Amino acid sequence: MKKVILSIFLTLVVLIIAFIAYIWSGSYNISQLSPHNSITRRIIDITVHHSINKRLKDIKVPSLNDTAMIAEGFGHYNEMCVICHGAPGIEPSEMTKGLYPEPPRFYKSDDMPETDEAFWIIKYGIKLTSMPAFAPTHTDNNIWAITAFMLNKMNKMSPSEYQEWIKRYPEMEDESGK
């Protein structure tokens, strides 16, 4: 039994030393232009999916059909999100070409997140994806408004309708004071 325990211990020590040597070697390319290998990408996808799902239990989705809420969400989305995610008739900024992973273009997507998941992602962000957390600067009501616009209105808008909304709501005031 002692030999088995010693073998397991030595194997773990060798693996830890090899891992540390790999990290210190600089062999791993951390460039945003170097995509993850398929195993790493799969591990990240599984981790993100399970991490978010574990945290959705306490989220209560309010009614997101109020036109004032959707208009408020448009203002926030147009101010902060369009630069990375684009909008009908508006491509994301050229900066997004250097982000990895590249931000999704929700206005062209058939693969929208579920309502509670979208809220959670907007509120808390996702590490290592360039998706910031808006909880420090926005109330839950503001974040629900962004979610309402993104999921209930944006994909139904034409580019000309989006431009009309820009003219109609040039600056949305944030009543929260944040």
C-alpha positions, 0 to 999 in steps of 0.5 A, a space after each residue: 500500500 505504501 508503494 501505491 501511495 508513494 507512486 501517486 504522490 511522486 506522479 503528482 509532484 512530477 506533474 506539478 513540476 512539469 506544469 510549473 516548468 511549462 508556465 515558466 518556459 513562456 511556450 504558451 502563446 497568450 496573444 489575442 490573435 492566437 486562438 485556443 486549441 480545441 481542448 482548451 476551448 471546450 473546457 472554457 465552454 463547459 466551465 462558462 455554461 455550468 458556472 452561469 447555470 449554477 448562478 441563475 437559480 435566484 434570478 426572477 425575470 420580470 415582464 420585459 414588454 414595457 415599451 419605456 423599458 425597451 427604449 431605456 434598454 436601447 439607450 444603454 445598448 446604443 451607448 455601451 454595447 454597439 461598439 462591440 456587438 453592433 446593431 442593425 445596420 451598424 457593424 462592430 468597431 474595428 477594435 473587435 477584430 483584435 478581441 478573442 473571442 470575438 464578441 457575438 453579433 446578437 442582431 444577426 444571431 439565431 442563438 440568443 441566450 435565455 433571458 435570465 442568462 443574458 441578464 446575468 452575463 450583462 450584470 456580471 460579465 465573463 472573465 477572459 472574454 472582454 465582456 465587462 460587468 455592468 453591475 458596478 455602474 448600472 442598477 438591475 432595472 437598467 440591466 433588465 432594460 438592456 436585456 429587454 431591448 436586446 431580446 425583444 426588439 433588436 432582432 426585429 429592427 431594420 437598419 433604418 428603424 434603428 437609425 430612427 431610434 437613434 434620432 428619437 432617443 439621442 441620449 437616454 438619461 440614467 435615473 439611477 444616478 449611476 
